Amino acid sequence: MTQVASKQLQPVYDKPMVYYPLSTLLENGINELALISTPQDLPRFRELLGTGNQWGASIEYLEQPKPEGIAQAFIIAQNFIGSDSVTLILGDNIFYGAGQFDKAFAEHEAGATIFAYRVNDPTRYGVVEFGDMGKAISIEEKPKNPKSSYAVPGLYLFDSRVTKIAKGLKPSSRGELEITDIMSDYMNQGTLKVNLLRRGVAWLDSGTSQSLHESAAFVQTMEKRQGIKMGCPEEAALTAGLISLAEFDRAVDGLPNCEYRDYLREISAENHRLPQQSLS
């Protein structure tokens, strides 16, 4: 599938995979974005996402010529990051019911903040081990013998020191610059904070064909049951106050005639009714 288009452009039920992590950032008020992908896939992302202005955001597109590790993103984006703190989210990670992220974003000032999620198959992920008082004491990438059942999802918050740390990394045995090495550096400096994702929060890693199918089934089930769509950047931007209702309506009008646009029109109609309800 990825010979045709990037994994993050594959559909997860009714929308491109990239819409889900994009919506997670937007709903938490993150609107200065750098999207990193291969030279051959970047034009497709540009065609789909544009400048980001329709969501009250700006999107910069950066090339990663070779897949040399997640941590390489901080080297590629060093000029984009500058002296600011930065959030990295992986394009195949989907979060549902993650209302606690807003607090983590608001409280992050220095150091690093990551999350931990209990899984049945920790050998597939970066795994964090906890010591006394719930403090992280080790982080391993895809360990054969995991020291805990807590995986680290693909959403990370770092201060600007992350660029310098990434530049000092050496490739692992897999030939990649590992994100776990960056987290371990912050941990060893005593500046790593780990937040446990509570029950009720779903984390879906859609990186394999099987997990892609499972994610699509989950999204379909939740949307059908609740009547609320997941991963809509327009709705996320409106909720976060990045765009006005008038800007939201213009963005919706520019969409093709489909179920996705119909849903957003319902959101618009509901928001237009709210002032009248509050006055009655």
C-alpha positions in Angstrom: 0.0 0.0 0.0 2.8 2.4 0.8 4.3 2.1 -2.6 1.2 4.0 -3.8 1.0 6.5 -1.0 2.4 7.2 2.4 1.0 5.1 5.3 -0.4 8.3 6.9 -2.4 9.0 3.7 -4.2 5.6 3.9 -7.8 5.8 5.1 -8.8 5.0 8.6 -12.5 4.3 8.1 -13.7 7.6 6.5 -10.7 10.0 6.5 -7.0 10.0 5.9 -4.9 8.7 8.8 -3.0 12.0 9.2 -6.3 13.7 10.1 -6.3 12.0 13.5 -2.9 13.1 14.9 -3.5 16.5 13.3 -6.8 16.9 15.1 -5.1 15.9 18.4 -2.6 18.8 18.0 -5.3 21.3 16.9 -7.7 20.5 19.7 -4.9 21.3 22.2 -4.2 24.6 20.6 -1.0 23.6 18.7 -1.2 25.5 15.4 2.5 26.0 14.3 3.1 22.7 12.6 6.0 21.0 10.7 5.1 17.9 8.7 8.1 15.6 8.0 7.9 13.0 5.3 9.7 11.6 2.2 10.4 13.8 -0.8 8.0 11.8 -2.9 5.1 11.9 -0.4 5.3 15.6 0.6 3.5 16.9 -2.6 0.5 14.6 -1.7 0.4 16.0 1.9 0.6 19.5 0.5 -2.3 18.8 -1.8 -4.4 17.4 1.0 -3.5 19.8 3.9 -2.4 23.0 2.1 -1.1 25.8 4.2 -3.2 24.9 7.2 -4.8 28.3 7.2 -8.3 26.8 6.9 -7.8 25.5 10.5 -6.1 28.6 11.8 -2.7 26.9 11.5 0.5 27.1 9.5 2.1 24.0 8.1 5.7 23.8 7.1 6.8 20.8 5.0 10.2 19.2 5.7 11.9 16.3 3.9 13.3 13.2 5.5 15.2 11.6 2.6 15.9 8.3 4.5 14.1 6.7 7.4 16.8 7.1 10.0 14.8 7.2 13.2 12.1 9.2 14.9 14.6 11.3 16.7 16.0 12.5 13.4 12.9 14.7 13.2 14.4 17.1 15.8 17.5 17.6 13.6 15.5 18.1 10.4 13.2 20.6 12.2 15.8 22.4 14.2 15.2 25.7 12.5 11.5 25.3 12.9 11.9 24.5 16.7 14.4 27.3 17.4 14.3 28.1 21.1 10.7 26.9 21.7 9.3 23.8 23.3 8.0 21.3 20.8 5.5 18.5 20.5 6.1 15.5 18.4 3.2 13.2 17.4 3.6 10.2 15.1 1.4 10.1 12.1 0.0 6.6 12.7 -1.0 7.2 16.3 -4.7 7.8 17.1 -6.0 8.9 20.4 -9.6 8.8 21.6 -11.0 10.2 24.8 -7.7 11.9 25.5 -9.1 14.9 27.4 -6.2 14.9 29.8 -3.7 16.0 27.2 -4.8 19.7 27.5 -3.5 19.7 31.1 -0.2 18.2 30.1 0.3 20.7 27.4 -0.6 23.6 29.7 1.7 22.5 32.4 4.7 21.7 30.3 7.4 24.3 30.8 10.8 22.5 30.8 12.2 19.1 30.5 10.2 16.3 28.8 6.7 14.9 29.2 5.7 11.5 27.9 2.7 9.2 28.4 2.4 5.6 29.4 -0.3 3.2 28.3 -0.9 -0.4 29.5 -0.7 -2.9 26.6 -0.8 -6.7 26.1 2.1 -6.8 23.7 4.8 -4.4 25.0 7.6 -6.0 22.9 6.3 -3.9 20.0 6.9 -0.6 21.6 9.1 1.6 23.7 8.5 0.4 27.3 8.9 2.4 30.5 9.7 0.8 33.8 8.6 2.5 37.1 10.3 2.5 40.4 9.3 3.9 43.8 6.7 6.7 43.8 5.9 6.0 40.1 9.2 7.4 38.9 10.5 6.2 35.5 13.8 4.3 36.0 14.3 2.8 32.5 13.0 3.1 28.9 13.7 0.4 26.3 12.9 0.2 22.7 11.1 -3.0 21.6 12.6 -5.1 24.4 12.5 -8.9 24.1 11.9 -9.2 27.9 9.8 -6.1 28.9 10.2 -4.8 32.4 6.7 -3.5 32.5 3.5 -3.6 30.5 3.5 0.2 29.9 4.2 1.3 26.4 5.1 4.9 25.5 2.6 6.2 22.8 3.8 8.4 20.0 3.1 11.8 21.6 6.0 13.6 23.3 6.6 17.1 24.7 10.2 18.4 24.9 11.9 21.7 25.6 14.3 23.2 23.0 17.2 21.2 24.4 15.9 18.2 22.4 17.6 19.4 19.3 21.1 19.3 20.9 20.4 15.9 22.4 19.3 14.5 19.0 22.4 15.8 17.4 24.6 13.9 19.9 22.9 10.6 19.4 24.6 7.6 17.8 22.5 5.2 15.6 21.3 2.1 17.4 21.8 -1.5 16.2 18.8 -0.9 13.9 20.7 2.0 12.3 18.3 4.6 13.6 18.4 7.5 16.0 16.1 6.3 18.7 13.5 8.4 20.5 13.9 6.3 23.5 17.5 7.5 23.8 16.2 11.1 24.0 13.7 10.2 26.7 16.4 8.4 28.6 18.6 11.5 28.5 15.9 13.6 30.1 15.2 10.7 32.6 18.9 10.6 33.6 18.8 14.4 34.1 15.8 14.1 36.3 13.6 16.2 34.0 11.3 13.5 32.6 7.7 13.4 33.6 5.5 10.4 32.7 1.7 10.7 32.7 -0.3 7.5 32.9 -3.2 7.5 30.4 -6.3 6.7 32.4 -8.9 4.1 31.7 -11.3 5.3 29.1 -8.6 6.6 26.9 -7.9 4.6 23.7 -4.6 4.6 22.0 -4.4 3.0 18.5 -1.2 2.4 16.7 -2.1 2.0 13.1 1.3 1.1 11.8 0.6 -2.4 10.4 -2.1 -3.7 8.1 -3.8 -5.6 10.9 -3.8 -2.6 13.2 -5.0 -0.3 10.4 -8.0 -2.6 10.0 -8.6 -2.6 13.7 -8.4 1.1 13.9 -10.9 1.6 11.1 -13.3 -0.8 12.8 -12.9 1.1 16.1 -13.5 4.5 14.5 -16.6 3.1 12.6 -18.0 1.6 15.8 -17.5 4.7 17.9 -18.8 7.1 15.3 -21.9 5.0 14.6 -22.7 4.6 18.3 -22.2 8.2 19.4 -23.0 10.1 16.2 -19.8 12.1 16.7 -16.9 11.8 14.3 -13.3 11.4 15.3 -10.3 13.2 13.8 -12.0 16.2 12.1 -9.4 19.1 12.0 -12.2 21.6 11.2 -14.1 20.7 14.4 -10.9 20.5 16.4 -9.9 24.0 15.3 -13.3 25.4 16.1 -13.4 23.8 19.5 -9.9 25.1 20.4 -10.8 28.6 19.2 -8.3 28.7 16.4 -11.0 29.6 13.9 -14.3 31.5 14.2 -17.6 29.9 13.3 -17.7 32.0 10.1 -14.2 30.6 9.2 -15.4 27.1 10.0 -18.4 27.5 7.7 -16.1 28.7 4.8 -13.8 25.7 5.4 -16.8 23.3 5.3 -18.2 25.0 2.1 -14.9 24.2 0.4 -15.2 20.4 1.0 -16.6 18.0 -1.6 -20.2 16.8 -1.2 -19.9 13.8 1.2 -20.8 12.4 4.6 -17.9 14.2 6.2 -19.2 17.6 5.0 -22.7 16.7 6.1 -21.5 16.0 9.6 -19.6 19.3 9.8 -22.7 21.2 8.5 -24.6 19.7 11.5 -21.9 21.0 13.8 -22.3 24.4 12.2 -26.0 24.4 12.6 -25.7 23.3 16.3 -23.3 26.2 17.0 -25.5 28.7 15.2 -28.4 27.7 17.5 -26.4 27.9 20.7 -26.6 31.7 21.1 -30.4 31.6 20.7 -30.7 28.8 23.2 -28.6 30.8 25.8 -30.8 33.8 25.4 -34.1 32.0 25.8 
